[in-house]
Amino acid sequence: MKVNVWSTIVQLSKERSVDTQVIVNAIVESFKVASMKYFSNGEKINIIFQPEKGELRVFTVKRICEKPKELAKEVSLSEAKKIDAAATLGSYIEIDLPSDTLDRIAVQAAKQVIFQKVKNAEQEKIYRQFAPRLGEIVTGVLRRFELNKNMILEVNKTDVLLPYLEKLPNEEFRRGDRIKAVIKYVYKENRGPQVIVSRTDTKFLYKLLEVEIPEIVNGTIEIKDIVRHPGERAKVAVLTKEKDVDPIGACIGVKGNRVLAISKELNGEKIDIIKWSDNPETYAKSALSPAKVDNIFILNKQEKLMQAAVSNDQFSLAIGKKGINVRLASKLVGWKIEIKK
């Protein structure tokens, strides 16, 4: 049977960035499945499909015998003669799928199975492209909003999802905006977008710090821990083994230019850079920044409970807006901190 589908296969290959052989294999597989309705006795199905030459043939081979017992492999002489008048007992005959049936199957294959196979190939390609980049920052163009306020970004011609809850509070975006986010999840198979990005994840802040502060990338400064209340405040604990390096000053930058650039990207989120310490009291005192703490007392070592004494004018600063500062400090240190005037 002559078919003219090669140009369609090539076009589909370019549009979907999928190899032509993937599409050809999908068509062959669909022929095999669909032709089982005609060859219904479990016959071995042979397919010759050379789309670039326009050739398509689907057939099975059976042995001609007097009384067929294995219908999947044998055919009677009378049936064989309907196909080939020269058929003889004991010989083999090729039984082709009728052209009208083959034509109908070809149309069904193009509509159903090919689409699914190509989609699977696309998903596999997206996974291979983005899975190794988990935790990286990408920049996408906002293409559309979904009904649930989730946003679809285009990154390298791929749709990625920025969920509404993964954007910072009070951020407003418009179609066409360029948005930075960190790759949070990459699914191998998914009905919707396979790549999920985030602007609220701690990893996003970590990667922004790497971009702005070369000393972190080259290992001079180590980020020990990060805690965030996205859009409000973050605390970054840093450490260096170099005696001549001020880790806090290096992270903040000249006139605060480094940390301000990150804060601007995070919609004004305040970032406290503090020095990490293995001493809980020292660490807690730093973690309550920007408040100045007079004293730290350990109330219960087993329950990891401590109390910070501050002057009256530092009390609200230590607590922070809606209690955010003390909560983040407690989370960073790993101890519950109570504030006392």
Secondary structure, DSSP 8 states (H G I E B T S, - for coil): -B---HHHHHHHHHHHT--HHHHHHHHHHHHHHHHTTTSTT----EEEEETTTTEEEEEEEEEEESS-S-TTTEEEHHHHHHH-TT--TT-EEEEE--HHHHHHHHHHHHHTHHHHHHHHHHHHHHHHHHGGGTT-EEEEEEEEE-TTS-EEEEETTEEEEE-GGGS-TT----TT-EEEEEEEEE-SS-SS-SEEEESSSHHHHHHHHHHH-HHHHTTSEEEEEEEEETTTEEEEEEEES-TT--HHHHHH-GGGHHHHHHHHHTTT-EEEEEE--SSHHHHHHHHTTTS--SEEEEEETTTTEEEEE--HHHHHHHH-GGGHHHHHHHHHHTSEEEEE-
